[in-house]
Amino acid sequence: MPRPCTVVCDVGGLAPELASIDVLARLQLAAGCLGVEIRLRHASSELLELIAFAGLRDVLRVENASVEMGRQPEEREERLAVEEEGELRDPAR
């Protein structure tokens, strides 16, 4: 009986934090050594943003979210855009 080449992992209850991303990346690495790919299902938008921020979008693949994940960095850039330059005030003054 042939082994499956893709394993779907439901991450709906996974907290969107760096420790979660670390575990998922290590799981994908170990699976890749066995010729298996991990696909994430039910990832929250926060987890998707963290995956993209960590630069792991191409490593940690999400089922049916390629369009949604493709838009997130653009939205983040708009939210973090800096419009003015100036010096920070000293909070001690």
Phi and psi in degrees as a GROMACS rama.xvg file:
@    title "Ramachandran Plot"
@    xaxis  label "Phi"
@    yaxis  label "Psi"
@TYPE xy
-71.5691  147.11  PRO-2
-76.1466  148.264  ARG-3
-68.7657  148.16  PRO-4
-97.0923  -9.09822  CYS-5
-134.946  133.882  THR-6
-117.572  128.658  VAL-7
-95.3006  128.426  VAL-8
-117.201  117.97  CYS-9
-78.9267  113.841  ASP-10
-111.984  22.3016  VAL-11
-58.7871  -31.5411  GLY-12
-98.1243  6.69635  GLY-13
-82.0286  132.242  LEU-14
-69.0071  137.189  ALA-15
-78.6515  79.4625  PRO-16
-139.401  164.26  GLU-17
-61.1055  -33.6754  LEU-18
-61.5325  -38.07  ALA-19
-64.5621  -43.3729  SER-20
-63.3803  -40.0771  ILE-21
-60.937  -46.6318  ASP-22
-63.1117  -43.9581  VAL-23
-64.3681  -39.6418  LEU-24
-66.436  -41.173  ALA-25
-66.0514  -38.4787  ARG-26
-62.5007  -44.2851  LEU-27
-64.1867  -39.4192  GLN-28
-62.7071  -47.1645  LEU-29
-64.514  -41.5571  ALA-30
-64.4293  -40.3351  ALA-31
-60.9641  -35.5312  GLY-32
-64.6953  -23.9665  CYS-33
-96.5546  2.5789  LEU-34
79.41  21.2521  GLY-35
-114.95  142.986  VAL-36
-108.583  139.904  GLU-37
-98.4422  131.868  ILE-38
-116.621  133.17  ARG-39
-92.6783  139.522  LEU-40
-127.399  145.1  ARG-41
63.0803  33.7613  HIS-42
-72.1731  136.007  ALA-43
-70.482  161.512  SER-44
-63.5464  -33.5423  SER-45
-65.5567  -41.4977  GLU-46
-66.4426  -40.1626  LEU-47
-61.7943  -41.2982  LEU-48
-63.96  -41.1902  GLU-49
-67.11  -39.0811  LEU-50
-61.3317  -44.8091  ILE-51
-66.0568  -42.9294  ALA-52
-61.6875  -37.3388  PHE-53
-76.3153  -6.02634  ALA-54
76.5685  23.7942  GLY-55
-109.37  18.048  LEU-56
-59.1595  -38.6358  ARG-57
-81.1072  -15.3771  ASP-58
-93.1724  -47.4393  VAL-59
-97.4135  95.9036  LEU-60
-86.8026  140.002  ARG-61
-113.695  132.274  VAL-62
-65.6595  132.208  GLU-63
54.354  33.468  ASN-64
-129.812  15.13  ALA-65
-63.9251  -36.7061  SER-66
-70.4386  -44.9505  VAL-67
-64.3405  -44.4138  GLU-68
-67.4535  -30.9697  MET-69
-65.1768  -25.9128  GLY-70
-87.4601  -25.5139  ARG-71
-60.2891  -45.5023  GLN-72
-59.7311  -36.2155  PRO-73
-63.4649  -43.7027  GLU-74
-63.6572  -40.2948  GLU-75
-63.9228  -40.7645  ARG-76
-60.507  -38.503  GLU-77
-66.495  -40.968  GLU-78
-67.8661  -32.2149  ARG-79
-97.4361  6.54815  LEU-80
-62.8625  140.083  ALA-81
-104.956  125.747  VAL-82
-101.36  -23.8233  GLU-83
-129.672  153.607  GLU-84
-111.584  149.439  GLU-85
-178.151  171.608  GLY-86
-91.0457  144.763  GLU-87
-74.004  140.116  LEU-88
-78.0703  146.909  ARG-89
-77.0423  117.582  ASP-90
-65.0634  -16.8905  PRO-91
-76.0426  -14.985  ALA-92
